[in-house]
Structure formats: C-alpha cells, structure tokens
C-alpha cells in the first residue's frame, strides 16, 4: 500500500527551512564575516593574503561586493560572498567568490541553501549567469554545484602570481 504524500513526514530540507534564515549581511556581521573569510582563505592555502580590515569591509560591503549570511537562531553559521562583473554592452555576471559554512554545520544543506539564494538573486537581477572557481579536489562542493545547474568548463584558471601571492602559495 502506498503512503499518501501528506502523511506529515518532514524532510531535513523542510526542517532546515524553519530554522535557517538567509539575509543580507550588515555591518554588525563584519567580525564573523572576517572570521569566516579567514577560515575559507586558510582552507584554500591563501591565509596570508587575507588582509581585509573591518574598516575595509564597512566601506565595501554592498558596494564592491555583497554578502549573504546563513543564520540559525540569529547566529551566523555560513556566508556567501558575490561580486557583479560588468561586461561591454551592458551584460553582467555574478561571481561567487566565497562560500563558507562553519564546520559543525556542514553537510546539512546550508551551503546548498546559500548557493540557491545566490542563484535566485542573480536571476532576479537579470545577470547573464553565475560563475565560480572551486578546488579540483573539493568533490563535495563540485557535486553540489553540478546538482544546482553549474556546468564544468574546459577553461583552466591561471594566476599571475605577484610577490605576496607567490609567497602565500609556495610549498
């Protein structure tokens, strides 16, 4: 006998929707955003390049970049950082430059919720698309991106390492 679809079974995603709140970052979030950005930079082996200050965040938040906070019970547990890139002719693209979920909250759909929020905002803003870079060995993130409409490309990410970048990535 098949179960009716409305038997009250709550999925993890449904439960997450009731406790997880996504919102635009405010200046009050800057200390935790700096902490999460440093953690992300350390994970990527670029910690020495993370020189942003609270003053710089206050100046640039909402201007040079946007930040979305994922919070549970008003406590930030994740963030997504995006920039809008204009192209000649008026087209624009959103770049997801950072997505971080605090380790105790990973593998619970929070990163997916942040990603879907970024995609929805990009669609609402009528940009041409969303792009990102991801470490080749980050299988969990890659699978999440592919499940949410991203496509692998044949492009290689190349970097011209100036002194500070070269020093940060040696080893």
HUDA-V801245 format. One record per residue. N is the residue number from 1. PHI is phi in degrees with one decimal (999 if undefined). PSI is psi in radians with two decimals (999 if undefined). NEAR is the number of other ideal C-beta (glycine too) atoms within 12 Angstrom. Layout:
n & phi & psi & near
N & PHI & PSI & NEAR
N & PHI & PSI & NEAR
This chain:
n & phi & psi & near
1 & 999 & 2.25 & 4
2 & -78.8 & 2.49 & 5
3 & -79.3 & 2.45 & 8
4 & -63.6 & 2.68 & 8
5 & -72.8 & -0.25 & 8
6 & -112.3 & 0.70 & 7
7 & -80.7 & 0.13 & 9
8 & 86.4 & 0.28 & 9
9 & -76.6 & 2.11 & 12
10 & -99.7 & 2.18 & 13
11 & -79.9 & 2.86 & 12
12 & -60.5 & -0.69 & 17
13 & -63.2 & -0.71 & 17
14 & -62.6 & -0.76 & 13
15 & -64.5 & -0.71 & 14
16 & -60.0 & -0.69 & 26
17 & -59.8 & -0.51 & 19
18 & -79.8 & -0.39 & 13
19 & -111.7 & -0.41 & 23
20 & -92.1 & 2.26 & 33
21 & -119.1 & 2.26 & 23
22 & -105.2 & 2.34 & 31
23 & -152.1 & 2.79 & 23
24 & -67.8 & 2.45 & 25
25 & -68.2 & 2.61 & 34
26 & -120.8 & 3.02 & 20
27 & -60.1 & -0.47 & 20
28 & -67.0 & -0.36 & 19
29 & -85.5 & -0.16 & 31
30 & -54.9 & -0.78 & 27
31 & -58.4 & -0.75 & 19
32 & -73.6 & -0.56 & 28
33 & -64.9 & -0.71 & 38
34 & -62.6 & -0.76 & 30
35 & -60.4 & -0.82 & 23
36 & -67.2 & -0.65 & 36
37 & -66.3 & -0.68 & 38
38 & -64.1 & -0.73 & 24
39 & -61.8 & -0.73 & 24
40 & -64.2 & -0.76 & 34
41 & -63.1 & -0.70 & 25
42 & -63.4 & -0.74 & 18
43 & -60.0 & -0.60 & 24
44 & -90.9 & 0.04 & 26
45 & 74.8 & 0.41 & 18
46 & -121.8 & 0.45 & 26
47 & -57.1 & -0.64 & 19
48 & -68.7 & -0.27 & 19
49 & -86.2 & -0.20 & 23
50 & -81.4 & 1.55 & 25
51 & -114.8 & 0.20 & 17
52 & -61.6 & 2.50 & 28
53 & -112.1 & 2.85 & 15
54 & -59.3 & -0.67 & 19
55 & -62.8 & -0.73 & 13
56 & -64.6 & -0.73 & 18
57 & -62.4 & -0.77 & 31
58 & -60.5 & -0.68 & 22
59 & -68.9 & -0.72 & 15
60 & -97.4 & -0.38 & 21
61 & -60.9 & 2.16 & 30
62 & 84.1 & -0.12 & 21
63 & -113.1 & -1.21 & 13
64 & -80.8 & -0.47 & 18
65 & -152.5 & 2.85 & 28
66 & -117.6 & 2.64 & 30
67 & -132.3 & 2.39 & 43
68 & -114.1 & 2.35 & 41
69 & -107.3 & 2.36 & 37
70 & -101.7 & 2.14 & 43
71 & -128.1 & 2.49 & 29
72 & -119.3 & 2.15 & 25
73 & 52.4 & 0.77 & 12
74 & 65.6 & 0.16 & 15
75 & -102.2 & 2.06 & 17
76 & -62.0 & 2.26 & 35
77 & -123.9 & -0.10 & 32
78 & -165.9 & 2.90 & 45
79 & -155.8 & 2.70 & 45
80 & -129.8 & 2.32 & 43
81 & -113.0 & 2.29 & 36
82 & -132.4 & 2.68 & 36
83 & -128.7 & 2.66 & 27
84 & -104.8 & 2.19 & 28
85 & -108.3 & 2.04 & 22
86 & -82.9 & 2.53 & 15
87 & -118.0 & 2.74 & 15
88 & -55.6 & 2.45 & 7
89 & 93.8 & -0.05 & 7
90 & 99.6 & -0.20 & 10
91 & -68.0 & 2.63 & 15
92 & -135.8 & 2.69 & 21
93 & -134.1 & 2.49 & 21
94 & -91.0 & 2.36 & 34
95 & -114.1 & 2.19 & 26
96 & -83.6 & 1.83 & 40
97 & -95.6 & -0.19 & 27
98 & -166.9 & 2.32 & 38
99 & -137.4 & 2.15 & 42
100 & -139.6 & 2.36 & 37
101 & -123.3 & 2.30 & 34
102 & -57.0 & 2.42 & 25
103 & -48.8 & -0.74 & 17
104 & -66.1 & -0.22 & 12
105 & -110.9 & 0.13 & 26
106 & -75.5 & 2.80 & 22
107 & 62.5 & 0.57 & 17
108 & -125.0 & 0.15 & 23
109 & 91.8 & 0.04 & 29
110 & -70.8 & -0.75 & 37
111 & -62.1 & -0.72 & 39
112 & -63.2 & -0.74 & 33
113 & -61.7 & -0.75 & 35
114 & -62.4 & -0.79 & 43
115 & -60.3 & -0.81 & 38
116 & -64.7 & -0.59 & 31
117 & -64.8 & -0.78 & 33
118 & -59.4 & -0.78 & 42
119 & -63.7 & -0.74 & 30
120 & -64.2 & -0.75 & 21
121 & -63.0 & -0.70 & 25
122 & -64.1 & -0.76 & 32
123 & -62.2 & -0.77 & 16
124 & -60.5 & -0.58 & 11
125 & -88.0 & 0.08 & 20
126 & 54.5 & 0.76 & 14
127 & -83.9 & 2.87 & 26
128 & -69.6 & -0.47 & 19
129 & 171.4 & -3.09 & 24
130 & -124.5 & 2.35 & 33
131 & -126.4 & 2.83 & 29
132 & -160.4 & 2.90 & 35
133 & -119.1 & 2.61 & 24
134 & -144.9 & 2.52 & 28
135 & -60.5 & 2.39 & 17
136 & -58.3 & -0.46 & 11
137 & -97.5 & 0.14 & 11
138 & -90.8 & 1.28 & 19
139 & -60.8 & -0.65 & 12
140 & -64.0 & -0.83 & 18
141 & -65.1 & -0.76 & 31
142 & -59.3 & -0.79 & 19
143 & -61.1 & -0.71 & 17
144 & -63.1 & -0.81 & 28
145 & -62.4 & -0.77 & 30
146 & -63.9 & -0.71 & 19
147 & -63.2 & -0.39 & 17
148 & -106.9 & 0.40 & 26
149 & 100.1 & -0.07 & 19
150 & -75.4 & 2.66 & 24
151 & -121.1 & 2.47 & 15
152 & -69.4 & 2.61 & 15
153 & -120.9 & 2.94 & 14
154 & -92.0 & 0.10 & 6
155 & -81.3 & 2.56 & 9
156 & -106.0 & 2.39 & 9
157 & -85.2 & 2.11 & 13
158 & -114.8 & 2.55 & 7
159 & -130.0 & 2.37 & 13
160 & -94.1 & 1.75 & 8
161 & -78.3 & 1.92 & 14
162 & -77.3 & 3.02 & 11
163 & -50.0 & -0.89 & 12
164 & -66.0 & -0.66 & 15
165 & -70.5 & -0.76 & 18
166 & -60.4 & -0.75 & 15
167 & -64.6 & -0.65 & 15
168 & -71.6 & -0.46 & 21
169 & -107.3 & 0.05 & 18
170 & -71.7 & 2.61 & 12
171 & 131.7 & 999 & 8
